[in-house]
């Protein structure tokens, strides 16, 4: 239930920003939450379109520390990029002990032969694992089943580390006792830098307001992954970090350096998910992680509000009926997992109100920028 004082605050903020009346601001509808209906039928309908077949984020990884850093590279049919990727790691100038685990996830091209050849000349710095195909999450999970570094890093097989990345991240991790240390990154298209994202230096940041939502471009203290794996069979499995990793990090550091080069892949999930039934994974993986999150708090609440918007944007290419079901399920999350919570961040006030008291039309208007 949204309190009366809070409603008046929202009205004030909306009029201050827009100086326009909206149907959503009718006082008669603002004073009471809409009754949540249709949850069971919404879930059943979506599962008929694409069922939730994903795995758990619970794991039991072995920490057997021998190095400062373990890098995990999941490799599948990446014969055009894997050599550049691994060379960017092996050519890092660093005083630290580093081991890189490369998981050949059942490649059907020459990826396996290429990484074996590179490993022969790597003086034991590469640990190659060949396995039958288990998918991206399954490959990463193989790489963290035994963790040999005090810190852990993920590098995608079509990306590269920037020069000095390891030294910068580890220097700051040790100096400031960082549990997560993140740097900036470049976005490249056909080897041309199109965008650069950089942090200012900080030895203590607000994790959810600062970090980029990718597993790469940062290192993690390994204990954070002791009982965590990437949920298998899902798209958007990287969401695991925000529910199972970030809430447990006590010290988060950002550095100014660009540490990662992200190459846009026209055939990757980000570029090709639109309109596909499997994009419902964005909903299912969020549901799974809410169930398995062991640290529900204000930060995870605010993140969930933003994640609901992201989910809806991803599902916007599917039918209106799918999006109505998404709205019902999203409202349930707010009511069930975060009962009694009221956001402390002004930018989430509107989506919070809509999920508690608004209509489906209001929801779409907000998500698509019409409010």
C-alpha positions in Angstrom: 0.0 0.0 0.0 1.4 3.4 -1.0 1.0 5.9 1.9 -1.0 9.1 1.4 2.0 11.3 2.1 4.1 9.4 -0.4 1.4 9.9 -3.1 1.4 13.6 -2.5 5.2 13.6 -2.8 5.0 11.8 -6.1 2.4 14.2 -7.4 4.6 17.1 -6.5 7.6 15.6 -8.2 5.7 14.9 -11.4 4.1 18.3 -11.6 7.5 19.9 -10.8 9.1 17.9 -13.7 6.4 18.0 -16.3 3.8 20.7 -15.3 1.2 18.4 -16.9 -1.7 16.4 -15.6 -1.8 12.6 -16.1 -4.6 10.1 -15.7 -2.2 8.3 -13.4 -2.5 11.2 -10.9 -6.2 10.9 -10.3 -6.5 10.9 -6.5 -9.4 8.5 -6.5 -7.1 5.8 -7.9 -4.0 6.8 -6.1 -5.2 6.2 -2.6 -5.6 2.4 -3.0 -3.4 -0.3 -4.5 -5.0 -2.3 -7.3 -5.7 -5.8 -6.3 -3.2 -8.3 -7.8 -5.1 -10.8 -9.9 -4.2 -13.3 -12.6 -0.8 -14.4 -11.3 -1.3 -18.1 -11.9 -2.8 -17.7 -15.3 0.0 -15.3 -16.3 2.7 -17.7 -15.3 0.9 -20.6 -17.1 0.5 -18.6 -20.3 4.2 -17.6 -20.4 5.4 -21.1 -19.7 3.4 -22.4 -22.7 5.3 -19.9 -24.9 8.7 -20.6 -23.4 9.1 -22.7 -20.2 11.5 -22.0 -17.4 14.1 -24.7 -17.9 17.0 -23.0 -16.3 19.3 -24.2 -13.5 20.1 -22.9 -10.1 22.7 -20.3 -9.1 23.6 -22.4 -6.0 27.1 -24.0 -6.3 29.8 -25.5 -4.2 33.1 -24.4 -5.8 36.5 -25.4 -4.3 38.9 -22.6 -3.3 42.4 -23.9 -3.7 44.5 -20.7 -3.8 47.8 -20.8 -5.6 47.8 -17.6 -7.6 46.9 -13.9 -7.2 44.4 -14.1 -10.1 42.5 -16.7 -12.1 41.1 -15.6 -15.4 38.3 -17.7 -17.0 37.7 -17.7 -20.7 34.8 -19.6 -22.1 35.5 -20.5 -25.8 33.1 -21.8 -28.3 33.6 -21.6 -32.1 35.8 -18.5 -31.8 38.7 -19.4 -34.1 38.7 -15.9 -35.5 39.2 -14.1 -32.1 40.6 -16.5 -29.5 44.3 -16.0 -30.4 44.0 -12.2 -30.0 42.0 -12.6 -26.8 44.6 -14.9 -25.2 47.6 -12.9 -26.4 46.1 -9.8 -24.7 46.1 -11.8 -21.4 49.5 -13.4 -21.8 51.2 -10.2 -22.9 50.1 -8.3 -19.7 53.1 -6.9 -17.8 52.6 -7.8 -14.2 54.4 -8.8 -11.0 51.5 -11.0 -10.0 51.0 -14.7 -10.4 48.2 -15.3 -12.9 46.6 -18.5 -14.3 44.1 -18.5 -17.1 41.6 -21.3 -17.5 40.3 -21.7 -21.1 37.3 -23.9 -21.5 36.8 -25.2 -25.0 33.1 -25.8 -24.9 32.7 -28.4 -27.6 33.9 -26.2 -30.4 33.3 -27.6 -33.9 35.8 -25.3 -35.6 39.5 -24.9 -35.0 39.2 -23.2 -31.6 40.5 -26.3 -29.7 43.6 -26.7 -31.8 44.4 -23.0 -31.6 44.2 -22.8 -27.9 46.3 -26.0 -27.5 49.0 -24.5 -29.7 49.1 -21.3 -27.8 49.2 -23.2 -24.5 52.3 -25.1 -25.6 54.2 -21.8 -25.6 52.6 -20.2 -22.5 55.0 -21.7 -19.9 52.2 -23.2 -17.8 50.1 -20.0 -17.7 47.2 -21.5 -19.5 45.1 -24.4 -18.2 43.1 -25.8 -21.1 39.9 -27.8 -20.5 38.1 -29.5 -23.4 34.5 -30.5 -22.8 31.3 -31.4 -24.6 29.1 -28.4 -25.1 27.4 -27.1 -22.0 26.6 -23.6 -23.0 28.1 -20.3 -21.9 27.1 -20.7 -18.3 28.2 -24.3 -18.2 31.6 -23.4 -19.6 32.1 -20.6 -17.1 31.0 -22.9 -14.3 33.7 -25.5 -15.3 36.2 -22.7 -15.1 35.2 -21.8 -11.5 34.6 -25.4 -10.2 38.1 -25.1 -8.7 39.2 -21.6 -8.1 43.0 -21.2 -7.9 43.3 -17.4 -7.6 42.7 -15.0 -4.7 40.8 -13.0 -7.2 38.7 -14.0 -10.2 38.2 -12.4 -13.6 36.1 -13.2 -16.7 37.1 -12.4 -20.2 34.9 -13.2 -23.2 36.7 -15.0 -26.1 35.9 -12.3 -28.6 37.2 -9.5 -26.4 40.6 -8.4 -25.1 42.2 -7.0 -21.9 43.6 -3.5 -22.2 47.3 -3.0 -21.6 48.0 -2.8 -17.8 44.6 -4.1 -16.8 45.8 -6.8 -14.4 48.4 -4.6 -12.7 45.9 -1.8 -12.2 43.1 -3.9 -10.9 45.2 -6.1 -8.6 47.3 -3.1 -7.2 44.1 -1.5 -6.1 42.5 -4.7 -4.9 45.4 -5.3 -2.5 45.9 -1.7 -1.5 42.3 -1.0 -0.6 41.2 -4.6 0.4 38.7 -4.6 -2.5 36.2 -7.4 -2.9 35.3 -6.1 -6.4 37.5 -3.7 -8.4 36.2 -2.4 -11.7 37.8 -0.3 -14.5 36.5 1.4 -17.6 36.0 -0.2 -21.0 36.0 0.5 -24.7 33.2 -0.5 -27.2 34.7 -1.5 -30.5 33.1 -2.2 -33.9 35.4 -3.7 -36.5 38.4 -2.7 -34.4 37.4 0.9 -34.2 36.7 2.4 -30.7 33.1 3.8 -30.9 32.6 4.6 -27.2 34.6 4.7 -24.0 33.2 4.4 -20.5 35.4 5.4 -17.5 35.1 5.6 -13.8 36.6 8.2 -11.5 38.8 6.6 -8.8 37.0 5.7 -5.6 38.0 3.3 -2.9 34.4 3.1 -1.6 31.5 3.2 -4.0 27.8 2.5 -3.9 27.9 -0.9 -5.7 24.5 -0.8 -7.5 24.7 2.9 -8.5 28.2 2.6 -9.9 29.2 -0.8 -11.3 28.5 -1.8 -14.9 26.2 -4.8 -15.2 28.7 -7.1 -17.0 30.8 -9.9 -15.5 33.9 -8.6 -17.4 35.9 -5.5 -16.8 36.4 -6.2 -13.1 37.8 -8.7 -10.7 36.1 -10.4 -7.8 37.5 -11.7 -4.5 37.2 -15.4 -5.0 35.2 -16.2 -1.8 32.2 -14.4 -3.4 31.9 -17.3 -5.9 32.3 -20.1 -3.3 28.6 -21.0 -3.4 27.6 -19.3 -6.7 27.5 -20.5 -10.3 26.0 -19.1 -13.4 22.5 -20.5 -13.9 22.6 -22.8 -16.9 20.3 -22.7 -19.9 19.3 -19.1 -19.5 20.0 -16.1 -21.6 20.9 -13.0 -19.5 22.5 -15.3 -16.9 24.9 -12.4 -16.0 22.1 -11.1 -13.7 23.4 -13.6 -11.1 26.1 -11.0 -10.1 23.5 -8.4 -9.0 21.6 -10.8 -6.7 24.2 -13.3 -5.5 27.6 -11.4 -5.7 27.2 -7.7 -5.4 25.1 -7.7 -2.2 27.9 -9.7 -0.4 30.8 -7.4 -1.5 31.9 -5.3 1.5 34.6 -3.1 -0.3 34.1 -2.0 -3.9 36.7 0.0 -5.7 36.7 1.7 -9.1 39.8 2.8 -11.0 40.2 5.4 -13.8 42.0 3.1 -16.2 40.3 1.4 -19.2 40.9 -2.3 -18.5 38.7 -4.0 -21.1 37.9 -3.9 -24.8 34.4 -5.1 -25.7 33.9 -6.0 -29.3 30.3 -5.8 -30.5 29.2 -9.1 -31.9 26.4 -8.9 -34.5 25.6 -12.5 -33.9 25.5 -12.4 -30.0 22.4 -12.6 -27.8 22.3 -8.8 -27.2 22.0 -8.2 -30.9 19.6 -11.1 -31.8 17.2 -11.7 -28.9 14.5 -9.4 -30.1 11.2 -11.1 -30.8 12.4 -14.5 -29.8 10.4 -16.5 -27.3 13.5 -17.4 -25.4 13.8 -13.7 -24.4 11.4 -14.7 -21.7 14.5 -16.0 -19.9 15.0 -12.4 -18.7 11.8 -12.9 -16.6 12.6 -16.5 -15.5 16.2 -15.8 -14.5 15.1 -12.8 -12.4 12.5 -14.9 -10.7 15.0 -17.7 -10.0 17.5 -15.2 -8.5 14.9 -13.5 -6.3 14.2 -16.9 -4.9 17.8 -17.7 -4.3 19.0 -14.2 -3.2 20.2 -14.4 0.4 20.5 -10.7 1.0 17.2 -8.9 0.2 17.7 -5.3 1.1 17.0 -1.7 -0.2 19.8 -2.1 -2.8 18.3 -5.3 -4.2 14.9 -3.7 -4.1 16.0 -0.7 -6.1 17.9 -2.9 -8.6 14.8 -5.1 -9.0 12.7 -2.0 -9.9 15.3 -1.2 -12.6 15.5 -4.8 -13.7 11.7 -4.9 -14.2 12.1 -2.0 -16.6 14.9 -3.8 -18.4 12.9 -7.0 -18.6 9.9 -5.2 -20.1 12.1 -3.5 -22.7 13.5 -6.9 -23.7 10.0 -8.4 -24.0 8.6 -5.4 -25.9 9.0 -7.3 -29.2 6.6 -10.0 -28.1 2.8 -9.8 -27.9 0.8 -7.5 -25.8 -0.6 -10.5 -23.9 3.0 -11.5 -22.9 3.7 -8.0 -21.7 0.5 -7.9 -19.6 1.6 -11.2 -18.0 5.0 -9.7 -17.3 3.3 -6.7 -15.6 1.3 -9.0 -13.3 4.4 -11.1 -12.4 6.5 -7.9 -11.8 3.8 -6.5 -9.4 3.9 -9.8 -7.6 7.7 -9.6 -7.0 7.3 -6.1 -5.5 4.5 -7.3 -3.3 5.9 -10.7 -2.3 9.7 -10.2 -1.9 9.7 -6.5 -0.9 6.6 -6.1 1.2 6.9 -2.9 3.3 9.8 -1.5 1.2 9.6 2.1 -0.1 12.4 3.1 -2.4 15.0 5.7 -1.1 16.0 6.7 -4.6 13.9 9.4 -6.4 14.5 7.9 -9.8 12.5 4.8 -8.9 9.5 6.6 -7.3 7.4 6.5 -10.4 8.0 2.8 -11.4 7.4 1.9 -7.7 4.1 3.7 -7.6 2.9 2.1 -10.9 3.8 -1.4 -9.8 2.0 -0.9 -6.5 -1.0 1.1 -7.6 -0.9 1.9 -11.3 -2.4 0.3 -14.4 -0.8 -1.7 -17.3 -1.2 1.4 -19.5 0.7 3.5 -17.0 3.4 0.8 -16.9 3.9 0.8 -20.6 3.9 4.6 -20.8 6.6 4.8 -18.2 8.8 2.1 -19.7 8.6 3.5 -23.2 9.3 7.1 -22.0 5.8 8.5 -22.5 5.6 9.7 -18.9 
